Amino acid sequence: MAEILKEIMEYEEIKSDSIGEKEIIEETQKLIDLNKRKINFIRSTKEKETKENNLYFLKTTSGNIYCLNDLDKIKNEYYESFEELFKSIKDGTFKRAKRLNSNNLKTSSLSEVRGFKTRVLFDKLDENNYIIIMCVVKKCNYDNGYKKSLETRGLTYRAMKPKILSQKNSEESKTENKDIEKKLFLKLENRRG
């Protein structure tokens, strides 16, 4: 798109330099119009291509969902912020995303989206599949409790990742995670409850 815009600017310059040369002006205008149609086509295609990411959820050994358990321990006043963060993973905007410190092997390669004090820890499984590992409210910049729980959850995730990857394309896994996602958004939307 940038290249096309650059071409349009060049054609506009040629057109303005060709005063009195009707044929050159007409041909140049045709090229400008063609490039404008190309830009409109690209814009409309991009809008149609907007895809939604799929969310997967890390489970405890007993089958509970870590993320839902985390939210049960968090005050409802933070739910609106968490809802925004989850939606940003879904739509690919990744609100204030940050990759975690690669020096720490327990959390390297993991990322988080961030609101005011709220964090959602996640990892990319593939093209448009992301696993939600943890939800937390970070009290301050040097929150040791946050760091410890992050490391523990990171280790748990690493141990389970091969199994998650091997199952993620099964219909059963996809359906189950869609159901969990619905529960999650219902929980966040019913924040007064």
N, C-alpha and C positions, 0 to 999 in steps of 0.2 A: 504494500500500500504506500509505503514511504517512497519507493521508486516511482510509482505512478504519479504521486503528488509532485515529485521533483520534475518529472517529464512535463506535467501541466504547467509548472512555473516556467520551464524552458520554452514551451510553445507560446505562452503568454508574452514572453520577452521577444521572441521571433515576430509575433504578431504586431507588437508595438513598434518594432524596428522596421516593419514593412509597410509603412504608411504610403498609400497610393498604389500598392501592388495588390490589386483586388484578388487575383488568383491565389497568391501565397497566403493571404489573410483567410480566404475561404477554406483552403486545404488545412491550414493550421487550426482553424476553428473546428473542423471536422475531427481532427486528432484530439483536440481538447475535449470535445463532446464524447468521443469514444472512451477516453480515459476516465471521464466523470461517470460514465455508465459502468465501467469496470469497478470503480470504487463503490458505487451503489450495490453492485452485485456482491462484492466481497463483504460489505457490511451486512447485507441481508443473509448471506450464507453463514457468517459468524453467529448471527442471532439464532439461526435455526440449529446450529451445531452445539449450542449451550447444553452441555450434558451434566448430569447430576452424578456426583460421586456416591459410591456405596459405602455404608458404614458396617464394620464388623466390630464385635465387642469381646474383650478379654473376659474369660470366665474363671471363677475359682474352681478348685478341684471338685467341689461338691455341685458345680453347675450354676452357681449364682453369678450374676453379672456385676463385676467390680464397679463399673461406672454407676449403676443404679444404687449399689450399696454406698458408694461415696456420696452420692447426692442425698441419701437418707440422713447423713450426718452433717449436711450443710444447710444453713438457714435459707428459707425460701426467698429472702430478699436478694439472694445472688442468682436465682434461677433465670431471671430475664437475661442476665449477662451470659450465663451458660447456654441459653437457647441461641443467642447470637453467635457464640463460638461454634456450636455444632452446625448451625446453618452455614457458617463460613467454610467449614470443612466440606459440607454437602455441595455447595455451589462453586467451590474451588477458589474462593477469594482469600481464604486462610488469614483471618483477622490477626494482625500483629504477630505473624508466625515467627518462630525462632527455633533454630536447630540447637539441640542441647550440646553441651561441651563434649568435644570428641576425645578429650584427655581422660574422661571417666568411662571406662569400658562398660560399666553397668548401664549407662544411659546413652552412650554414643549412638548415633544414627536416629535417635528418637527426636521428635519435634513437639512443640506445643503452640497452641493458639492462646492469645492472652487478652483478657479484659482487665478491668480495674480489680486487682487482687485475684481474679478468677483465672484458672488455667485448665486446659484440656490437653492431656498428653496423648499423642497418637503416633502411628508409624504408617508409612506407605507400604502396602502389600504388593501392589502392581499398578498399572496404568490409572485406573480410577476406583481402586479399592483401598480403604483406609481402616486401620483397626484402632479403636478407642481403648486406651490402656488405663487412664486415670482422670478423675475430676478432682480438683482441689482448690481451696482458697488459700492463697499465699499471703501470710500476714505482713511480712516485711522482706527486704532484699536478701537478708541473711537468715532465712528461716530454716534452721537445722532439721526440724521435724519434717518439713517439706522435702528437704534434700534426702533424708533417710527413707521416707516413704517412696520417693521417686526411684531411688536405687533398688529398693526391695521389689517394687512393682516391675521395674526394668528387668531384673533378674528372672522374675516369674514369667514375664513375657518371653524373654529369650529362650527359656526352657520349653515353652509351649509353642513357639513360632513354627517349628517344622510341622507339627500336627495341624496347626491353623492353616498353613499354606497348602497342605495336602487335601484339606477338606473344603477350602473356600469356594471352589467351583461346583460343589455338589448342590443340587436343587434344595435338599434338606437344609443345608447350611445357609444358603441364600434366603430361604423362606424364614428360617428361625431368626436370622439377623434383621430382616425387615420387620418382623414382629417386635423384636427388642427395640428397634428404632422407633416404632410407633408408640410403644410404652414410654420410652424416654421423652419424646416430644409431648405426649399427653401429660406426663408428670411435670414437665417444665412449664407447660401452658396453664396447668391448674395450680399455679404457684400460691394461690390464696389458701389452698386446702391443707 
